[in-house]
Amino acid sequence: MHYYLEIHKALKDGLDFPDYYGANLDALWDCLTDFIDNNDDIILKNYQDVEKVNKEYANKILYVFKEAKHYANDAFVGARIIVERDGVEVEIE
């Protein structure tokens, strides 16, 4: 459980989410759909580390990003979501 809090702290800090960010997948959805409103790329670096700890949870995080991008298409106009694994970047659609 401790590792999940570290993952969400990195997401909160990296994406500049508010202090009240709830550190769970629902809060991630809420913040992505409420606060991401620019054309910057979102790069999830060293994602292989998250996948090594819990592949299922890592997939859930990516699912939230993917669904939020489609839901909030106007907000994510030119933004790309990129997953970096072992130095290789792949855009998720």
Chimera marker file (.cmm) of the C-alpha trace (Angstrom):
<marker_set name="trace">
<marker id="1" x="0.000" y="0.000" z="0.000" r="1" g="1" b="0" radius="0.5"/>
<marker id="2" x="2.855" y="2.356" z="0.773" r="1" g="1" b="0" radius="0.5"/>
<marker id="3" x="4.051" y="2.168" z="-2.827" r="1" g="1" b="0" radius="0.5"/>
<marker id="4" x="0.654" y="3.316" z="-4.131" r="1" g="1" b="0" radius="0.5"/>
<marker id="5" x="0.985" y="6.483" z="-2.080" r="1" g="1" b="0" radius="0.5"/>
<marker id="6" x="4.426" y="7.095" z="-3.605" r="1" g="1" b="0" radius="0.5"/>
<marker id="7" x="2.993" y="6.653" z="-7.109" r="1" g="1" b="0" radius="0.5"/>
<marker id="8" x="0.192" y="9.106" z="-6.415" r="1" g="1" b="0" radius="0.5"/>
<marker id="9" x="2.563" y="11.592" z="-4.770" r="1" g="1" b="0" radius="0.5"/>
<marker id="10" x="4.695" y="11.536" z="-7.930" r="1" g="1" b="0" radius="0.5"/>
<marker id="11" x="1.577" y="12.063" z="-10.066" r="1" g="1" b="0" radius="0.5"/>
<marker id="12" x="0.371" y="14.888" z="-7.800" r="1" g="1" b="0" radius="0.5"/>
<marker id="13" x="3.727" y="16.655" z="-7.815" r="1" g="1" b="0" radius="0.5"/>
<marker id="14" x="4.476" y="16.083" z="-11.484" r="1" g="1" b="0" radius="0.5"/>
<marker id="15" x="1.075" y="17.236" z="-12.683" r="1" g="1" b="0" radius="0.5"/>
<marker id="16" x="0.740" y="20.021" z="-10.098" r="1" g="1" b="0" radius="0.5"/>
<marker id="17" x="-2.488" y="18.673" z="-8.624" r="1" g="1" b="0" radius="0.5"/>
<marker id="18" x="-3.971" y="20.503" z="-5.620" r="1" g="1" b="0" radius="0.5"/>
<marker id="19" x="-3.047" y="19.582" z="-2.058" r="1" g="1" b="0" radius="0.5"/>
<marker id="20" x="-6.400" y="17.892" z="-1.531" r="1" g="1" b="0" radius="0.5"/>
<marker id="21" x="-5.621" y="15.290" z="-4.229" r="1" g="1" b="0" radius="0.5"/>
<marker id="22" x="-6.987" y="12.032" z="-2.809" r="1" g="1" b="0" radius="0.5"/>
<marker id="23" x="-4.180" y="9.695" z="-3.934" r="1" g="1" b="0" radius="0.5"/>
<marker id="24" x="-6.400" y="7.123" z="-5.627" r="1" g="1" b="0" radius="0.5"/>
<marker id="25" x="-7.692" y="6.347" z="-9.118" r="1" g="1" b="0" radius="0.5"/>
<marker id="26" x="-10.940" y="8.296" z="-8.663" r="1" g="1" b="0" radius="0.5"/>
<marker id="27" x="-9.012" y="11.378" z="-7.577" r="1" g="1" b="0" radius="0.5"/>
<marker id="28" x="-6.671" y="10.927" z="-10.539" r="1" g="1" b="0" radius="0.5"/>
<marker id="29" x="-9.675" y="10.940" z="-12.888" r="1" g="1" b="0" radius="0.5"/>
<marker id="30" x="-11.127" y="14.020" z="-11.201" r="1" g="1" b="0" radius="0.5"/>
<marker id="31" x="-7.894" y="15.996" z="-11.417" r="1" g="1" b="0" radius="0.5"/>
<marker id="32" x="-7.118" y="14.958" z="-14.971" r="1" g="1" b="0" radius="0.5"/>
<marker id="33" x="-10.562" y="15.998" z="-16.175" r="1" g="1" b="0" radius="0.5"/>
<marker id="34" x="-10.640" y="19.187" z="-14.066" r="1" g="1" b="0" radius="0.5"/>
<marker id="35" x="-7.094" y="20.544" z="-14.135" r="1" g="1" b="0" radius="0.5"/>
<marker id="36" x="-5.354" y="19.436" z="-17.320" r="1" g="1" b="0" radius="0.5"/>
<marker id="37" x="-6.147" y="22.216" z="-19.744" r="1" g="1" b="0" radius="0.5"/>
<marker id="38" x="-3.098" y="22.813" z="-21.849" r="1" g="1" b="0" radius="0.5"/>
<marker id="39" x="-1.275" y="21.347" z="-24.799" r="1" g="1" b="0" radius="0.5"/>
<marker id="40" x="1.677" y="20.003" z="-22.827" r="1" g="1" b="0" radius="0.5"/>
<marker id="41" x="2.679" y="16.391" z="-23.181" r="1" g="1" b="0" radius="0.5"/>
<marker id="42" x="2.272" y="14.222" z="-20.115" r="1" g="1" b="0" radius="0.5"/>
<marker id="43" x="5.199" y="11.829" z="-19.860" r="1" g="1" b="0" radius="0.5"/>
<marker id="44" x="5.023" y="9.006" z="-17.344" r="1" g="1" b="0" radius="0.5"/>
<marker id="45" x="8.736" y="8.329" z="-16.833" r="1" g="1" b="0" radius="0.5"/>
<marker id="46" x="10.255" y="5.046" z="-15.702" r="1" g="1" b="0" radius="0.5"/>
<marker id="47" x="6.880" y="3.387" z="-15.899" r="1" g="1" b="0" radius="0.5"/>
<marker id="48" x="8.486" y="-0.037" z="-15.834" r="1" g="1" b="0" radius="0.5"/>
<marker id="49" x="9.093" y="0.536" z="-12.101" r="1" g="1" b="0" radius="0.5"/>
<marker id="50" x="5.362" y="0.851" z="-11.453" r="1" g="1" b="0" radius="0.5"/>
<marker id="51" x="4.645" y="-2.190" z="-13.618" r="1" g="1" b="0" radius="0.5"/>
<marker id="52" x="7.209" y="-4.273" z="-11.717" r="1" g="1" b="0" radius="0.5"/>
<marker id="53" x="5.499" y="-3.598" z="-8.394" r="1" g="1" b="0" radius="0.5"/>
<marker id="54" x="1.937" y="-4.188" z="-9.593" r="1" g="1" b="0" radius="0.5"/>
<marker id="55" x="1.231" y="-4.619" z="-13.300" r="1" g="1" b="0" radius="0.5"/>
<marker id="56" x="-2.551" y="-4.644" z="-12.761" r="1" g="1" b="0" radius="0.5"/>
<marker id="57" x="-2.510" y="-1.295" z="-10.927" r="1" g="1" b="0" radius="0.5"/>
<marker id="58" x="-0.146" y="0.163" z="-13.533" r="1" g="1" b="0" radius="0.5"/>
<marker id="59" x="-2.638" y="-0.813" z="-16.229" r="1" g="1" b="0" radius="0.5"/>
<marker id="60" x="-5.452" y="0.830" z="-14.256" r="1" g="1" b="0" radius="0.5"/>
<marker id="61" x="-3.490" y="4.081" z="-14.089" r="1" g="1" b="0" radius="0.5"/>
<marker id="62" x="-2.959" y="4.039" z="-17.845" r="1" g="1" b="0" radius="0.5"/>
<marker id="63" x="-6.644" y="3.276" z="-18.355" r="1" g="1" b="0" radius="0.5"/>
<marker id="64" x="-7.599" y="6.349" z="-16.296" r="1" g="1" b="0" radius="0.5"/>
<marker id="65" x="-5.268" y="8.543" z="-18.361" r="1" g="1" b="0" radius="0.5"/>
<marker id="66" x="-6.601" y="7.145" z="-21.611" r="1" g="1" b="0" radius="0.5"/>
<marker id="67" x="-10.259" y="7.501" z="-20.639" r="1" g="1" b="0" radius="0.5"/>
<marker id="68" x="-9.738" y="10.982" z="-19.201" r="1" g="1" b="0" radius="0.5"/>
<marker id="69" x="-8.101" y="12.095" z="-22.444" r="1" g="1" b="0" radius="0.5"/>
<marker id="70" x="-11.081" y="10.881" z="-24.456" r="1" g="1" b="0" radius="0.5"/>
<marker id="71" x="-13.597" y="12.300" z="-21.977" r="1" g="1" b="0" radius="0.5"/>
<marker id="72" x="-11.952" y="15.717" z="-21.758" r="1" g="1" b="0" radius="0.5"/>
<marker id="73" x="-10.896" y="15.955" z="-25.378" r="1" g="1" b="0" radius="0.5"/>
<marker id="74" x="-11.317" y="19.740" z="-25.459" r="1" g="1" b="0" radius="0.5"/>
<marker id="75" x="-9.002" y="20.127" z="-22.474" r="1" g="1" b="0" radius="0.5"/>
<marker id="76" x="-6.374" y="17.770" z="-23.880" r="1" g="1" b="0" radius="0.5"/>
<marker id="77" x="-6.534" y="19.360" z="-27.340" r="1" g="1" b="0" radius="0.5"/>
<marker id="78" x="-2.910" y="18.888" z="-28.360" r="1" g="1" b="0" radius="0.5"/>
<marker id="79" x="-1.655" y="17.011" z="-25.320" r="1" g="1" b="0" radius="0.5"/>
<marker id="80" x="-0.089" y="13.625" z="-25.744" r="1" g="1" b="0" radius="0.5"/>
<marker id="81" x="0.173" y="11.020" z="-23.016" r="1" g="1" b="0" radius="0.5"/>
<marker id="82" x="3.496" y="9.258" z="-23.291" r="1" g="1" b="0" radius="0.5"/>
<marker id="83" x="4.682" y="6.259" z="-21.313" r="1" g="1" b="0" radius="0.5"/>
<marker id="84" x="8.422" y="5.850" z="-20.952" r="1" g="1" b="0" radius="0.5"/>
<marker id="85" x="9.749" y="2.367" z="-20.256" r="1" g="1" b="0" radius="0.5"/>
<marker id="86" x="13.491" y="1.787" z="-20.126" r="1" g="1" b="0" radius="0.5"/>
<marker id="87" x="14.121" y="4.995" z="-22.080" r="1" g="1" b="0" radius="0.5"/>
<marker id="88" x="11.643" y="4.168" z="-24.862" r="1" g="1" b="0" radius="0.5"/>
<marker id="89" x="8.661" y="6.528" z="-25.186" r="1" g="1" b="0" radius="0.5"/>
<marker id="90" x="5.331" y="5.305" z="-26.510" r="1" g="1" b="0" radius="0.5"/>
<marker id="91" x="2.256" y="7.488" z="-26.945" r="1" g="1" b="0" radius="0.5"/>
<marker id="92" x="-0.972" y="6.007" z="-25.648" r="1" g="1" b="0" radius="0.5"/>
<marker id="93" x="-4.181" y="6.686" z="-27.499" r="1" g="1" b="0" radius="0.5"/>
<link id1="1" id2="2" r="1" g="1" b="0" radius="0.2"/>
<link id1="2" id2="3" r="1" g="1" b="0" radius="0.2"/>
<link id1="3" id2="4" r="1" g="1" b="0" radius="0.2"/>
<link id1="4" id2="5" r="1" g="1" b="0" radius="0.2"/>
<link id1="5" id2="6" r="1" g="1" b="0" radius="0.2"/>
<link id1="6" id2="7" r="1" g="1" b="0" radius="0.2"/>
<link id1="7" id2="8" r="1" g="1" b="0" radius="0.2"/>
<link id1="8" id2="9" r="1" g="1" b="0" radius="0.2"/>
<link id1="9" id2="10" r="1" g="1" b="0" radius="0.2"/>
<link id1="10" id2="11" r="1" g="1" b="0" radius="0.2"/>
<link id1="11" id2="12" r="1" g="1" b="0" radius="0.2"/>
<link id1="12" id2="13" r="1" g="1" b="0" radius="0.2"/>
<link id1="13" id2="14" r="1" g="1" b="0" radius="0.2"/>
<link id1="14" id2="15" r="1" g="1" b="0" radius="0.2"/>
<link id1="15" id2="16" r="1" g="1" b="0" radius="0.2"/>
<link id1="16" id2="17" r="1" g="1" b="0" radius="0.2"/>
<link id1="17" id2="18" r="1" g="1" b="0" radius="0.2"/>
<link id1="18" id2="19" r="1" g="1" b="0" radius="0.2"/>
<link id1="19" id2="20" r="1" g="1" b="0" radius="0.2"/>
<link id1="20" id2="21" r="1" g="1" b="0" radius="0.2"/>
<link id1="21" id2="22" r="1" g="1" b="0" radius="0.2"/>
<link id1="22" id2="23" r="1" g="1" b="0" radius="0.2"/>
<link id1="23" id2="24" r="1" g="1" b="0" radius="0.2"/>
<link id1="24" id2="25" r="1" g="1" b="0" radius="0.2"/>
<link id1="25" id2="26" r="1" g="1" b="0" radius="0.2"/>
<link id1="26" id2="27" r="1" g="1" b="0" radius="0.2"/>
<link id1="27" id2="28" r="1" g="1" b="0" radius="0.2"/>
<link id1="28" id2="29" r="1" g="1" b="0" radius="0.2"/>
<link id1="29" id2="30" r="1" g="1" b="0" radius="0.2"/>
<link id1="30" id2="31" r="1" g="1" b="0" radius="0.2"/>
<link id1="31" id2="32" r="1" g="1" b="0" radius="0.2"/>
<link id1="32" id2="33" r="1" g="1" b="0" radius="0.2"/>
<link id1="33" id2="34" r="1" g="1" b="0" radius="0.2"/>
<link id1="34" id2="35" r="1" g="1" b="0" radius="0.2"/>
<link id1="35" id2="36" r="1" g="1" b="0" radius="0.2"/>
<link id1="36" id2="37" r="1" g="1" b="0" radius="0.2"/>
<link id1="37" id2="38" r="1" g="1" b="0" radius="0.2"/>
<link id1="38" id2="39" r="1" g="1" b="0" radius="0.2"/>
<link id1="39" id2="40" r="1" g="1" b="0" radius="0.2"/>
<link id1="40" id2="41" r="1" g="1" b="0" radius="0.2"/>
<link id1="41" id2="42" r="1" g="1" b="0" radius="0.2"/>
<link id1="42" id2="43" r="1" g="1" b="0" radius="0.2"/>
<link id1="43" id2="44" r="1" g="1" b="0" radius="0.2"/>
<link id1="44" id2="45" r="1" g="1" b="0" radius="0.2"/>
<link id1="45" id2="46" r="1" g="1" b="0" radius="0.2"/>
<link id1="46" id2="47" r="1" g="1" b="0" radius="0.2"/>
<link id1="47" id2="48" r="1" g="1" b="0" radius="0.2"/>
<link id1="48" id2="49" r="1" g="1" b="0" radius="0.2"/>
<link id1="49" id2="50" r="1" g="1" b="0" radius="0.2"/>
<link id1="50" id2="51" r="1" g="1" b="0" radius="0.2"/>
<link id1="51" id2="52" r="1" g="1" b="0" radius="0.2"/>
<link id1="52" id2="53" r="1" g="1" b="0" radius="0.2"/>
<link id1="53" id2="54" r="1" g="1" b="0" radius="0.2"/>
<link id1="54" id2="55" r="1" g="1" b="0" radius="0.2"/>
<link id1="55" id2="56" r="1" g="1" b="0" radius="0.2"/>
<link id1="56" id2="57" r="1" g="1" b="0" radius="0.2"/>
<link id1="57" id2="58" r="1" g="1" b="0" radius="0.2"/>
<link id1="58" id2="59" r="1" g="1" b="0" radius="0.2"/>
<link id1="59" id2="60" r="1" g="1" b="0" radius="0.2"/>
<link id1="60" id2="61" r="1" g="1" b="0" radius="0.2"/>
<link id1="61" id2="62" r="1" g="1" b="0" radius="0.2"/>
<link id1="62" id2="63" r="1" g="1" b="0" radius="0.2"/>
<link id1="63" id2="64" r="1" g="1" b="0" radius="0.2"/>
<link id1="64" id2="65" r="1" g="1" b="0" radius="0.2"/>
<link id1="65" id2="66" r="1" g="1" b="0" radius="0.2"/>
<link id1="66" id2="67" r="1" g="1" b="0" radius="0.2"/>
<link id1="67" id2="68" r="1" g="1" b="0" radius="0.2"/>
<link id1="68" id2="69" r="1" g="1" b="0" radius="0.2"/>
<link id1="69" id2="70" r="1" g="1" b="0" radius="0.2"/>
<link id1="70" id2="71" r="1" g="1" b="0" radius="0.2"/>
<link id1="71" id2="72" r="1" g="1" b="0" radius="0.2"/>
<link id1="72" id2="73" r="1" g="1" b="0" radius="0.2"/>
<link id1="73" id2="74" r="1" g="1" b="0" radius="0.2"/>
<link id1="74" id2="75" r="1" g="1" b="0" radius="0.2"/>
<link id1="75" id2="76" r="1" g="1" b="0" radius="0.2"/>
<link id1="76" id2="77" r="1" g="1" b="0" radius="0.2"/>
<link id1="77" id2="78" r="1" g="1" b="0" radius="0.2"/>
<link id1="78" id2="79" r="1" g="1" b="0" radius="0.2"/>
<link id1="79" id2="80" r="1" g="1" b="0" radius="0.2"/>
<link id1="80" id2="81" r="1" g="1" b="0" radius="0.2"/>
<link id1="81" id2="82" r="1" g="1" b="0" radius="0.2"/>
<link id1="82" id2="83" r="1" g="1" b="0" radius="0.2"/>
<link id1="83" id2="84" r="1" g="1" b="0" radius="0.2"/>
<link id1="84" id2="85" r="1" g="1" b="0" radius="0.2"/>
<link id1="85" id2="86" r="1" g="1" b="0" radius="0.2"/>
<link id1="86" id2="87" r="1" g="1" b="0" radius="0.2"/>
<link id1="87" id2="88" r="1" g="1" b="0" radius="0.2"/>
<link id1="88" id2="89" r="1" g="1" b="0" radius="0.2"/>
<link id1="89" id2="90" r="1" g="1" b="0" radius="0.2"/>
<link id1="90" id2="91" r="1" g="1" b="0" radius="0.2"/>
<link id1="91" id2="92" r="1" g="1" b="0" radius="0.2"/>
<link id1="92" id2="93" r="1" g="1" b="0" radius="0.2"/>
</marker_set>
